[in-house]
Amino acid sequence: MLDQLTQLAKQFGQEAVVNNKAIPNELNESIVNETGNSLMAGLQKMASEGNFEQLAGLLQGNNANASNPAVKDLVNQVSGNLGQKFNIDSNAANGVASNMIPQILGSLIGNAKDPNVKGFEMSDLVNAISGSGNSGLMEAVSKYGGQFGLDQNNDGKVDMQDAMAAVTKKGGLGGLLGKFLGK
């Protein structure tokens, strides 16, 4: 999943980084790569801190825009990382992050939800976000989720179809996962 994220960062980095006069050309590739890495780290941080409601809201799609509080948090985190790591002006770092993060997230989530796009699966995205600290998250949800009302389609198992169905219901996946994990 990190490879796909890096490719999307390169795709959207042309305007935000390469054509940006405030970014020195010798830093272009490093800044694009760091933007992708920082974004993944930010998503993983959301999962590890139990911000399942925000995360589920993002995975729902069509709302990865600058007005989404989760996107704002990610933009701030990525911007801070870029400024600190590359010693670039905070306005330039914020411009890069504000431009790229919504585009990358929108494309990443859209591709993961589209069955016609090969190599992007929602389950892969969730597993990548859950990171090593939550590697058993999906296994635990699958094993015990039925007892907590997570089997949304009543097929006897809890899987990504249930997760996507839960996102669209009142309370959403974040609420269900929060109850399941006691958060």
Solvent accessible surface area in square Angstrom, and as a share of the most:
residue,aa,sasa,rsa
1,M,41,0.18
2,L,84,0.42
3,D,110,0.57
4,Q,43,0.19
5,L,0,0.00
6,T,32,0.19
7,Q,127,0.56
8,L,9,0.05
9,A,0,0.00
10,K,110,0.47
11,Q,115,0.51
12,F,40,0.17
13,G,1,0.01
14,Q,95,0.42
15,E,114,0.51
16,A,6,0.05
17,V,0,0.00
18,V,60,0.35
19,N,85,0.44
20,N,38,0.20
21,K,205,0.87
22,A,62,0.48
23,I,5,0.02
24,P,53,0.34
25,N,116,0.59
26,E,145,0.65
27,L,43,0.21
28,N,21,0.11
29,E,121,0.54
30,S,50,0.32
31,I,0,0.00
32,V,8,0.05
33,N,47,0.24
34,E,25,0.11
35,T,0,0.00
36,G,0,0.00
37,N,68,0.35
38,S,2,0.01
39,L,0,0.00
40,M,12,0.05
41,A,45,0.35
42,G,2,0.01
43,L,3,0.02
44,Q,63,0.28
45,K,102,0.43
46,M,12,0.05
47,A,3,0.02
48,S,73,0.47
49,E,97,0.44
50,G,16,0.16
51,N,55,0.28
52,F,10,0.04
53,E,104,0.47
54,Q,58,0.26
55,L,15,0.07
56,A,6,0.05
57,G,21,0.21
58,L,1,0.00
59,L,11,0.06
60,Q,75,0.33
61,G,8,0.08
62,N,160,0.82
63,N,45,0.23
64,A,13,0.10
65,N,71,0.37
66,A,64,0.50
67,S,85,0.55
68,N,22,0.11
69,P,86,0.54
70,A,1,0.01
71,V,0,0.00
72,K,105,0.45
73,D,76,0.40
74,L,3,0.01
75,V,13,0.08
76,N,98,0.50
77,Q,54,0.24
78,V,0,0.00
79,S,14,0.09
80,G,43,0.41
81,N,46,0.23
82,L,0,0.00
83,G,18,0.17
84,Q,158,0.70
85,K,128,0.54
86,F,33,0.14
87,N,141,0.73
88,I,20,0.10
89,D,90,0.47
90,S,84,0.54
91,N,119,0.61
92,A,10,0.08
93,A,1,0.00
94,N,67,0.34
95,G,35,0.34
96,V,0,0.00
97,A,0,0.00
98,S,49,0.31
99,N,57,0.29
100,M,0,0.00
101,I,0,0.00
102,P,25,0.16
103,Q,71,0.32
104,I,0,0.00
105,L,2,0.01
106,G,34,0.33
107,S,29,0.19
108,L,0,0.00
109,I,5,0.03
110,G,38,0.36
111,N,33,0.17
112,A,8,0.06
113,K,83,0.35
114,D,50,0.26
115,P,113,0.71
116,N,125,0.64
117,V,43,0.25
118,K,167,0.71
119,G,46,0.45
120,F,27,0.11
121,E,93,0.42
122,M,15,0.07
123,S,42,0.27
124,D,62,0.32
125,L,1,0.01
126,V,17,0.10
127,N,78,0.40
128,A,25,0.19
129,I,4,0.02
130,S,7,0.05
131,G,18,0.17
132,S,109,0.71
133,G,75,0.72
134,N,37,0.19
135,S,76,0.49
136,G,39,0.37
137,L,19,0.10
138,M,35,0.16
139,E,111,0.50
140,A,33,0.26
141,V,6,0.04
142,S,52,0.34
143,K,146,0.62
144,Y,91,0.35
145,G,0,0.00
146,G,49,0.47
147,Q,143,0.64
148,F,98,0.41
149,G,47,0.45
150,L,4,0.02
151,D,27,0.14
152,Q,31,0.14
153,N,69,0.35
154,N,133,0.68
155,D,68,0.35
156,G,73,0.71
157,K,117,0.50
158,V,10,0.06
159,D,38,0.20
160,M,31,0.14
161,Q,123,0.55
162,D,1,0.00
163,A,10,0.07
164,M,48,0.21
165,A,34,0.26
166,A,1,0.01
167,V,9,0.05
168,T,103,0.60
169,K,110,0.47
170,K,205,0.87
171,G,47,0.45
172,G,10,0.10
173,L,17,0.08
174,G,4,0.04
175,G,22,0.21
176,L,37,0.18
177,L,15,0.07
178,G,9,0.09
179,K,154,0.65
180,F,28,0.12
181,L,66,0.33
182,G,69,0.66
183,K,148,0.63
